Amino acid sequence: MNGNRAFWALVTAAVVIRATVVFLACCLMIALSWQITHHGADVLRSGRAWAGAALLTLSAVGTARSARRLWHGLRAARTVDVRLRTLSVDESPAVRATVRKAGLTARVEVVEDTVPFAFTHGLLRPRVAVSSGLVTSATSAELQAVLAHEAEHARGRDPLRTLIANVLAVRHFTLPLLEHLRTVFSAERELAADRCAVTHCGVGAVAGALLKVGGTPQWAHNAPAAAMGGRSLLEARIRQLEGKDAPYSARAGRLQVALTAAGGALHVWAIAGSAWLVATTPLACMFGGH
């Protein structure tokens, strides 16, 4: 599965589940009020009421977790923007020429920092930050490879999609396979950016850049961003440069599959029980009842 398919599979699954839960949760609140009014509080002891409570709890906890992740992501992105405006320095003529070749004119910021790094940031209009340390240590071909890599991230709006994937995966915490899809998306986008850089600059330049570029600096670590220097995929990226087999084929672990099956069963029980409870009220017409 490539990165784009993993991303859209994650979004589709999350949206379908969320839409179903939100619809039933809204109906459920009304149905519970009707049941209590007409049958008394004893209805809360039924299995259907417990299913409804589970559904409402899953919805509330998921909403809280995703809101927290979204808030932290947006705040981290804002922190990076402020930091980069403070540290930005003028580009040299050589850097400007390389930027033009990469198609990133007016979208690259050179940052005063001795640590060699480059990353793409910005949710609506992605930009590329490159440290002065990398500009100094990399050859012209290596710097062009770095910018070609980051240009692919910018074209794909990967910082924004990273934030969306993070928020959706953390919302559906009972379904770890969605977290696996998020991991696949992130990994495959890095590999796709490497392939783009190889196409434009050659294997040697990309390999040299990988050896020199570090990860994102600490102050940008929590921001939704894409960086060339991530080390978690180094082996897969080297294998890709060597032209070997499919570079990233990590499968979901058995524990992830088992936990997702359990989480899926919990959702099915909660949704079915809630739908049954709603169907025993005047809201049944919403489900085709009479």
MISEMI-539807 format. One record per residue (C-alpha): x, y, z; residue in three letters. Coordinates in nm, 3 decimals, always signed. Example, Ala and Ser with C-alpha at 12.3 -4.5 7.8 and 13.67 -1.06 7.14 Angstrom:
2
<rec px="+1.230" py="-0.450" pz="+0.780" residu="ALA"/>
<rec px="+1.367" py="-0.106" pz="+0.714" residu="SER"/>
//
This chain:
290
<rec px="+0.000" py="+0.000" pz="+0.000" residu="MET"/>
<rec px="+0.147" py="+0.335" pz="-0.097" residu="ASN"/>
<rec px="+0.133" py="+0.644" pz="+0.121" residu="GLY"/>
<rec px="-0.164" py="+0.808" pz="-0.050" residu="ASN"/>
<rec px="-0.377" py="+0.493" pz="-0.037" residu="ARG"/>
<rec px="-0.291" py="+0.444" pz="+0.331" residu="ALA"/>
<rec px="-0.390" py="+0.803" pz="+0.406" residu="PHE"/>
<rec px="-0.724" py="+0.784" pz="+0.228" residu="TRP"/>
<rec px="-0.799" py="+0.442" pz="+0.376" residu="ALA"/>
<rec px="-0.740" py="+0.592" pz="+0.721" residu="LEU"/>
<rec px="-0.957" py="+0.897" pz="+0.645" residu="VAL"/>
<rec px="-1.240" py="+0.687" pz="+0.496" residu="THR"/>
<rec px="-1.249" py="+0.439" pz="+0.785" residu="ALA"/>
<rec px="-1.234" py="+0.715" pz="+1.046" residu="ALA"/>
<rec px="-1.504" py="+0.927" pz="+0.881" residu="VAL"/>
<rec px="-1.745" py="+0.635" pz="+0.834" residu="VAL"/>
<rec px="-1.704" py="+0.522" pz="+1.193" residu="ILE"/>
<rec px="-1.730" py="+0.875" pz="+1.328" residu="ARG"/>
<rec px="-2.039" py="+0.960" pz="+1.122" residu="ALA"/>
<rec px="-2.214" py="+0.644" pz="+1.243" residu="THR"/>
<rec px="-2.125" py="+0.706" pz="+1.606" residu="VAL"/>
<rec px="-2.222" py="+1.075" pz="+1.599" residu="VAL"/>
<rec px="-2.558" py="+1.002" pz="+1.433" residu="PHE"/>
<rec px="-2.644" py="+0.731" pz="+1.683" residu="LEU"/>
<rec px="-2.513" py="+0.929" pz="+1.980" residu="ALA"/>
<rec px="-2.741" py="+1.222" pz="+1.896" residu="CYS"/>
<rec px="-3.041" py="+0.993" pz="+1.858" residu="CYS"/>
<rec px="-2.941" py="+0.800" pz="+2.168" residu="LEU"/>
<rec px="-2.959" py="+1.101" pz="+2.399" residu="MET"/>
<rec px="-3.316" py="+1.168" pz="+2.285" residu="ILE"/>
<rec px="-3.407" py="+0.799" pz="+2.303" residu="ALA"/>
<rec px="-3.276" py="+0.760" pz="+2.657" residu="LEU"/>
<rec px="-3.476" py="+1.062" pz="+2.771" residu="SER"/>
<rec px="-3.791" py="+0.916" pz="+2.612" residu="TRP"/>
<rec px="-3.730" py="+0.572" pz="+2.765" residu="GLN"/>
<rec px="-3.675" py="+0.714" pz="+3.115" residu="ILE"/>
<rec px="-3.982" py="+0.934" pz="+3.086" residu="THR"/>
<rec px="-4.208" py="+0.647" pz="+2.975" residu="HIS"/>
<rec px="-4.053" py="+0.344" pz="+3.147" residu="HIS"/>
<rec px="-3.866" py="+0.485" pz="+3.444" residu="GLY"/>
<rec px="-3.500" py="+0.479" pz="+3.542" residu="ALA"/>
<rec px="-3.492" py="+0.098" pz="+3.544" residu="ASP"/>
<rec px="-3.430" py="+0.113" pz="+3.169" residu="VAL"/>
<rec px="-3.075" py="+0.225" pz="+3.248" residu="LEU"/>
<rec px="-2.999" py="-0.123" pz="+3.383" residu="ARG"/>
<rec px="-3.071" py="-0.294" pz="+3.052" residu="SER"/>
<rec px="-2.802" py="-0.424" pz="+2.818" residu="GLY"/>
<rec px="-2.916" py="-0.178" pz="+2.551" residu="ARG"/>
<rec px="-2.855" py="+0.111" pz="+2.791" residu="ALA"/>
<rec px="-2.509" py="-0.022" pz="+2.868" residu="TRP"/>
<rec px="-2.438" py="-0.040" pz="+2.496" residu="ALA"/>
<rec px="-2.554" py="+0.319" pz="+2.461" residu="GLY"/>
<rec px="-2.334" py="+0.426" pz="+2.751" residu="ALA"/>
<rec px="-2.036" py="+0.255" pz="+2.588" residu="ALA"/>
<rec px="-2.107" py="+0.433" pz="+2.260" residu="LEU"/>
<rec px="-2.132" py="+0.773" pz="+2.428" residu="LEU"/>
<rec px="-1.813" py="+0.705" pz="+2.625" residu="THR"/>
<rec px="-1.619" py="+0.603" pz="+2.315" residu="LEU"/>
<rec px="-1.741" py="+0.915" pz="+2.138" residu="SER"/>
<rec px="-1.654" py="+1.148" pz="+2.427" residu="ALA"/>
<rec px="-1.311" py="+1.000" pz="+2.493" residu="VAL"/>
<rec px="-1.223" py="+0.996" pz="+2.123" residu="GLY"/>
<rec px="-1.333" py="+1.357" pz="+2.082" residu="THR"/>
<rec px="-1.127" py="+1.468" pz="+2.382" residu="ALA"/>
<rec px="-0.817" py="+1.283" pz="+2.264" residu="ARG"/>
<rec px="-0.839" py="+1.415" pz="+1.907" residu="SER"/>
<rec px="-0.908" py="+1.771" pz="+2.023" residu="ALA"/>
<rec px="-0.602" py="+1.756" pz="+2.246" residu="ARG"/>
<rec px="-0.384" py="+1.624" pz="+1.963" residu="ARG"/>
<rec px="-0.517" py="+1.890" pz="+1.724" residu="LEU"/>
<rec px="-0.453" py="+2.168" pz="+1.977" residu="TRP"/>
<rec px="-0.097" py="+2.052" pz="+2.042" residu="HIS"/>
<rec px="-0.030" py="+2.016" pz="+1.669" residu="GLY"/>
<rec px="-0.155" py="+2.364" pz="+1.586" residu="LEU"/>
<rec px="+0.033" py="+2.517" pz="+1.878" residu="ARG"/>
<rec px="+0.355" py="+2.340" pz="+1.777" residu="ALA"/>
<rec px="+0.313" py="+2.458" pz="+1.417" residu="ALA"/>
<rec px="+0.271" py="+2.815" pz="+1.542" residu="ARG"/>
<rec px="+0.582" py="+2.784" pz="+1.759" residu="THR"/>
<rec px="+0.787" py="+2.669" pz="+1.460" residu="VAL"/>
<rec px="+0.665" py="+2.959" pz="+1.246" residu="ASP"/>
<rec px="+0.766" py="+3.212" pz="+1.514" residu="VAL"/>
<rec px="+1.104" py="+3.044" pz="+1.568" residu="ARG"/>
<rec px="+1.184" py="+3.038" pz="+1.198" residu="LEU"/>
<rec px="+1.104" py="+3.407" pz="+1.155" residu="ARG"/>
<rec px="+1.351" py="+3.478" pz="+1.436" residu="THR"/>
<rec px="+1.630" py="+3.258" pz="+1.299" residu="LEU"/>
<rec px="+1.594" py="+3.314" pz="+0.924" residu="SER"/>
<rec px="+1.893" py="+3.458" pz="+0.739" residu="VAL"/>
<rec px="+1.944" py="+3.575" pz="+0.381" residu="ASP"/>
<rec px="+2.006" py="+3.310" pz="+0.119" residu="GLU"/>
<rec px="+2.331" py="+3.308" pz="-0.071" residu="SER"/>
<rec px="+2.320" py="+3.334" pz="-0.454" residu="PRO"/>
<rec px="+2.416" py="+2.965" pz="-0.478" residu="ALA"/>
<rec px="+2.128" py="+2.865" pz="-0.251" residu="VAL"/>
<rec px="+1.883" py="+3.080" pz="-0.446" residu="ARG"/>
<rec px="+1.989" py="+2.910" pz="-0.769" residu="ALA"/>
<rec px="+1.940" py="+2.566" pz="-0.615" residu="THR"/>
<rec px="+1.601" py="+2.670" pz="-0.480" residu="VAL"/>
<rec px="+1.489" py="+2.775" pz="-0.827" residu="ARG"/>
<rec px="+1.595" py="+2.441" pz="-0.971" residu="LYS"/>
<rec px="+1.384" py="+2.262" pz="-0.710" residu="ALA"/>
<rec px="+1.080" py="+2.476" pz="-0.795" residu="GLY"/>
<rec px="+1.063" py="+2.619" pz="-0.444" residu="LEU"/>
<rec px="+1.116" py="+2.988" pz="-0.516" residu="THR"/>
<rec px="+0.998" py="+3.203" pz="-0.223" residu="ALA"/>
<rec px="+0.919" py="+2.889" pz="-0.021" residu="ARG"/>
<rec px="+1.258" py="+2.817" pz="+0.139" residu="VAL"/>
<rec px="+1.391" py="+2.965" pz="+0.463" residu="GLU"/>
<rec px="+1.758" py="+2.936" pz="+0.558" residu="VAL"/>
<rec px="+1.785" py="+2.911" pz="+0.935" residu="VAL"/>
<rec px="+2.089" py="+3.009" pz="+1.140" residu="GLU"/>
<rec px="+2.184" py="+2.678" pz="+1.304" residu="ASP"/>
<rec px="+2.503" py="+2.473" pz="+1.292" residu="THR"/>
<rec px="+2.311" py="+2.143" pz="+1.303" residu="VAL"/>
<rec px="+2.242" py="+2.016" pz="+0.948" residu="PRO"/>
<rec px="+1.868" py="+1.971" pz="+0.898" residu="PHE"/>
<rec px="+1.588" py="+2.034" pz="+0.651" residu="ALA"/>
<rec px="+1.216" py="+1.991" pz="+0.695" residu="PHE"/>
<rec px="+0.885" py="+2.092" pz="+0.541" residu="THR"/>
<rec px="+0.635" py="+2.274" pz="+0.759" residu="HIS"/>
<rec px="+0.319" py="+2.481" pz="+0.719" residu="GLY"/>
<rec px="-0.034" py="+2.348" pz="+0.696" residu="LEU"/>
<rec px="-0.194" py="+2.558" pz="+0.424" residu="LEU"/>
<rec px="+0.111" py="+2.673" pz="+0.229" residu="ARG"/>
<rec px="+0.401" py="+2.438" pz="+0.300" residu="PRO"/>
<rec px="+0.748" py="+2.587" pz="+0.325" residu="ARG"/>
<rec px="+1.094" py="+2.434" pz="+0.357" residu="VAL"/>
<rec px="+1.339" py="+2.521" pz="+0.634" residu="ALA"/>
<rec px="+1.707" py="+2.451" pz="+0.573" residu="VAL"/>
<rec px="+1.978" py="+2.512" pz="+0.832" residu="SER"/>
<rec px="+2.292" py="+2.711" pz="+0.756" residu="SER"/>
<rec px="+2.486" py="+2.411" pz="+0.884" residu="GLY"/>
<rec px="+2.346" py="+2.195" pz="+0.605" residu="LEU"/>
<rec px="+2.407" py="+2.465" pz="+0.343" residu="VAL"/>
<rec px="+2.772" py="+2.479" pz="+0.455" residu="THR"/>
<rec px="+2.836" py="+2.104" pz="+0.479" residu="SER"/>
<rec px="+2.644" py="+1.973" pz="+0.176" residu="ALA"/>
<rec px="+2.767" py="+1.985" pz="-0.180" residu="THR"/>
<rec px="+2.559" py="+2.162" pz="-0.441" residu="SER"/>
<rec px="+2.424" py="+1.830" pz="-0.569" residu="ALA"/>
<rec px="+2.340" py="+1.710" pz="-0.217" residu="GLU"/>
<rec px="+2.162" py="+2.035" pz="-0.133" residu="LEU"/>
<rec px="+1.961" py="+2.006" pz="-0.455" residu="GLN"/>
<rec px="+1.869" py="+1.648" pz="-0.356" residu="ALA"/>
<rec px="+1.751" py="+1.769" pz="-0.015" residu="VAL"/>
<rec px="+1.535" py="+2.039" pz="-0.173" residu="LEU"/>
<rec px="+1.394" py="+1.796" pz="-0.431" residu="ALA"/>
<rec px="+1.299" py="+1.565" pz="-0.144" residu="HIS"/>
<rec px="+1.132" py="+1.844" pz="+0.051" residu="GLU"/>
<rec px="+0.961" py="+1.976" pz="-0.263" residu="ALA"/>
<rec px="+0.776" py="+1.644" pz="-0.289" residu="GLU"/>
<rec px="+0.657" py="+1.685" pz="+0.070" residu="HIS"/>
<rec px="+0.544" py="+2.040" pz="-0.007" residu="ALA"/>
<rec px="+0.355" py="+1.934" pz="-0.320" residu="ARG"/>
<rec px="+0.179" py="+1.661" pz="-0.126" residu="GLY"/>
<rec px="+0.092" py="+1.897" pz="+0.163" residu="ARG"/>
<rec px="+0.237" py="+1.633" pz="+0.391" residu="ASP"/>
<rec px="+0.247" py="+1.846" pz="+0.710" residu="PRO"/>
<rec px="-0.130" py="+1.899" pz="+0.687" residu="LEU"/>
<rec px="-0.197" py="+1.536" pz="+0.604" residu="ARG"/>
<rec px="+0.032" py="+1.430" pz="+0.889" residu="THR"/>
<rec px="-0.173" py="+1.635" pz="+1.134" residu="LEU"/>
<rec px="-0.499" py="+1.493" pz="+0.997" residu="ILE"/>
<rec px="-0.368" py="+1.135" pz="+1.018" residu="ALA"/>
<rec px="-0.244" py="+1.190" pz="+1.375" residu="ASN"/>
<rec px="-0.577" py="+1.334" pz="+1.487" residu="VAL"/>
<rec px="-0.783" py="+1.054" pz="+1.329" residu="LEU"/>
<rec px="-0.559" py="+0.775" pz="+1.456" residu="ALA"/>
<rec px="-0.563" py="+0.903" pz="+1.814" residu="VAL"/>
<rec px="-0.942" py="+0.952" pz="+1.804" residu="ARG"/>
<rec px="-1.005" py="+0.584" pz="+1.725" residu="HIS"/>
<rec px="-0.772" py="+0.452" pz="+1.993" residu="PHE"/>
<rec px="-0.958" py="+0.120" pz="+2.015" residu="THR"/>
<rec px="-0.866" py="+0.041" pz="+1.653" residu="LEU"/>
<rec px="-0.483" py="+0.018" pz="+1.640" residu="PRO"/>
<rec px="-0.485" py="-0.075" pz="+1.272" residu="LEU"/>
<rec px="-0.567" py="+0.289" pz="+1.198" residu="LEU"/>
<rec px="-0.243" py="+0.383" pz="+1.373" residu="GLU"/>
<rec px="-0.071" py="+0.130" pz="+1.149" residu="HIS"/>
<rec px="-0.216" py="+0.304" pz="+0.842" residu="LEU"/>
<rec px="-0.081" py="+0.634" pz="+0.978" residu="ARG"/>
<rec px="+0.265" py="+0.478" pz="+1.010" residu="THR"/>
<rec px="+0.248" py="+0.337" pz="+0.657" residu="VAL"/>
<rec px="+0.145" py="+0.676" pz="+0.521" residu="PHE"/>
<rec px="+0.435" py="+0.853" pz="+0.692" residu="SER"/>
<rec px="+0.691" py="+0.592" pz="+0.583" residu="ALA"/>
<rec px="+0.577" py="+0.572" pz="+0.222" residu="GLU"/>
<rec px="+0.575" py="+0.950" pz="+0.183" residu="ARG"/>
<rec px="+0.939" py="+0.961" pz="+0.292" residu="GLU"/>
<rec px="+1.029" py="+0.691" pz="+0.043" residu="LEU"/>
<rec px="+0.832" py="+0.862" pz="-0.233" residu="ALA"/>
<rec px="+1.019" py="+1.187" pz="-0.162" residu="ALA"/>
<rec px="+1.348" py="+0.998" pz="-0.188" residu="ASP"/>
<rec px="+1.243" py="+0.853" pz="-0.525" residu="ARG"/>
<rec px="+1.159" py="+1.201" pz="-0.648" residu="CYS"/>
<rec px="+1.501" py="+1.326" pz="-0.536" residu="ALA"/>
<rec px="+1.675" py="+1.035" pz="-0.710" residu="VAL"/>
<rec px="+1.488" py="+1.112" pz="-1.034" residu="THR"/>
<rec px="+1.608" py="+1.473" pz="-1.031" residu="HIS"/>
<rec px="+1.952" py="+1.442" pz="-0.873" residu="CYS"/>
<rec px="+2.074" py="+1.082" pz="-0.890" residu="GLY"/>
<rec px="+2.141" py="+0.813" pz="-0.631" residu="VAL"/>
<rec px="+2.481" py="+0.950" pz="-0.525" residu="GLY"/>
<rec px="+2.350" py="+1.292" pz="-0.430" residu="ALA"/>
<rec px="+2.058" py="+1.147" pz="-0.232" residu="VAL"/>
<rec px="+2.284" py="+0.899" pz="-0.052" residu="ALA"/>
<rec px="+2.526" py="+1.178" pz="+0.038" residu="GLY"/>
<rec px="+2.241" py="+1.395" pz="+0.163" residu="ALA"/>
<rec px="+2.107" py="+1.114" pz="+0.382" residu="LEU"/>
<rec px="+2.445" py="+1.086" pz="+0.552" residu="LEU"/>
<rec px="+2.460" py="+1.456" pz="+0.630" residu="LYS"/>
<rec px="+2.104" py="+1.553" pz="+0.717" residu="VAL"/>
<rec px="+1.987" py="+1.510" pz="+1.074" residu="GLY"/>
<rec px="+1.629" py="+1.495" pz="+1.199" residu="GLY"/>
<rec px="+1.414" py="+1.792" pz="+1.287" residu="THR"/>
<rec px="+1.556" py="+2.013" pz="+1.565" residu="PRO"/>
<rec px="+1.411" py="+1.973" pz="+1.913" residu="GLN"/>
<rec px="+1.207" py="+2.292" pz="+1.889" residu="TRP"/>
<rec px="+1.028" py="+2.158" pz="+1.581" residu="ALA"/>
<rec px="+1.000" py="+1.798" pz="+1.693" residu="HIS"/>
<rec px="+0.629" py="+1.807" pz="+1.787" residu="ASN"/>
<rec px="+0.511" py="+2.013" pz="+1.490" residu="ALA"/>
<rec px="+0.332" py="+1.849" pz="+1.196" residu="PRO"/>
<rec px="+0.625" py="+1.841" pz="+0.954" residu="ALA"/>
<rec px="+0.815" py="+1.614" pz="+0.717" residu="ALA"/>
<rec px="+1.193" py="+1.584" pz="+0.745" residu="ALA"/>
<rec px="+1.446" py="+1.415" pz="+0.521" residu="MET"/>
<rec px="+1.671" py="+1.310" pz="+0.807" residu="GLY"/>
<rec px="+1.444" py="+1.073" pz="+1.000" residu="GLY"/>
<rec px="+1.649" py="+0.769" pz="+1.104" residu="ARG"/>
<rec px="+1.368" py="+0.524" pz="+1.171" residu="SER"/>
<rec px="+1.347" py="+0.437" pz="+0.800" residu="LEU"/>
<rec px="+1.715" py="+0.453" pz="+0.720" residu="LEU"/>
<rec px="+1.748" py="+0.084" pz="+0.635" residu="GLU"/>
<rec px="+1.445" py="+0.088" pz="+0.404" residu="ALA"/>
<rec px="+1.569" py="+0.405" pz="+0.236" residu="ARG"/>
<rec px="+1.913" py="+0.260" pz="+0.175" residu="ILE"/>
<rec px="+1.760" py="-0.057" pz="+0.029" residu="ARG"/>
<rec px="+1.553" py="+0.159" pz="-0.203" residu="GLN"/>
<rec px="+1.863" py="+0.347" pz="-0.316" residu="LEU"/>
<rec px="+2.030" py="+0.013" pz="-0.384" residu="GLU"/>
<rec px="+1.737" py="-0.086" pz="-0.605" residu="GLY"/>
<rec px="+1.642" py="-0.385" pz="-0.394" residu="LYS"/>
<rec px="+1.298" py="-0.527" pz="-0.316" residu="ASP"/>
<rec px="+0.995" py="-0.331" pz="-0.198" residu="ALA"/>
<rec px="+1.151" py="-0.097" pz="+0.057" residu="PRO"/>
<rec px="+0.873" py="-0.080" pz="+0.313" residu="TYR"/>
<rec px="+0.640" py="-0.371" pz="+0.366" residu="SER"/>
<rec px="+0.588" py="-0.365" pz="+0.742" residu="ALA"/>
<rec px="+0.278" py="-0.559" pz="+0.830" residu="ARG"/>
<rec px="+0.052" py="-0.493" pz="+1.122" residu="ALA"/>
<rec px="+0.154" py="-0.694" pz="+1.427" residu="GLY"/>
<rec px="-0.062" py="-0.972" pz="+1.564" residu="ARG"/>
<rec px="-0.132" py="-0.769" pz="+1.876" residu="LEU"/>
<rec px="-0.254" py="-0.476" pz="+1.664" residu="GLN"/>
<rec px="-0.484" py="-0.709" pz="+1.469" residu="VAL"/>
<rec px="-0.616" py="-0.874" pz="+1.785" residu="ALA"/>
<rec px="-0.678" py="-0.544" pz="+1.963" residu="LEU"/>
<rec px="-0.847" py="-0.401" pz="+1.654" residu="THR"/>
<rec px="-1.073" py="-0.706" pz="+1.633" residu="ALA"/>
<rec px="-1.166" py="-0.655" pz="+1.999" residu="ALA"/>
<rec px="-1.219" py="-0.283" pz="+1.946" residu="GLY"/>
<rec px="-1.427" py="-0.353" pz="+1.637" residu="GLY"/>
<rec px="-1.642" py="-0.598" pz="+1.832" residu="ALA"/>
<rec px="-1.690" py="-0.335" pz="+2.103" residu="LEU"/>
<rec px="-1.803" py="-0.081" pz="+1.843" residu="HIS"/>
<rec px="-2.041" py="-0.330" pz="+1.679" residu="VAL"/>
<rec px="-2.198" py="-0.418" pz="+2.014" residu="TRP"/>
<rec px="-2.228" py="-0.053" pz="+2.117" residu="ALA"/>
<rec px="-2.374" py="+0.054" pz="+1.782" residu="ILE"/>
<rec px="-2.615" py="-0.241" pz="+1.756" residu="ALA"/>
<rec px="-2.737" py="-0.200" pz="+2.112" residu="GLY"/>
<rec px="-2.779" py="+0.175" pz="+2.067" residu="SER"/>
<rec px="-2.967" py="+0.128" pz="+1.740" residu="ALA"/>
<rec px="-3.198" py="-0.126" pz="+1.907" residu="TRP"/>
<rec px="-3.266" py="+0.116" pz="+2.192" residu="LEU"/>
<rec px="-3.343" py="+0.398" pz="+1.950" residu="VAL"/>
<rec px="-3.564" py="+0.164" pz="+1.744" residu="ALA"/>
<rec px="-3.793" py="+0.107" pz="+2.045" residu="THR"/>
<rec px="-3.882" py="+0.478" pz="+2.057" residu="THR"/>
<rec px="-4.069" py="+0.711" pz="+1.817" residu="PRO"/>
<rec px="-3.728" py="+0.770" pz="+1.657" residu="LEU"/>
<rec px="-3.763" py="+0.426" pz="+1.499" residu="ALA"/>
<rec px="-3.895" py="+0.593" pz="+1.185" residu="CYS"/>
<rec px="-3.539" py="+0.716" pz="+1.122" residu="MET"/>
<rec px="-3.440" py="+0.351" pz="+1.075" residu="PHE"/>
<rec px="-3.735" py="+0.265" pz="+0.853" residu="GLY"/>
<rec px="-3.961" py="+0.159" pz="+1.138" residu="GLY"/>
<rec px="-4.332" py="+0.242" pz="+1.166" residu="HIS"/>
//
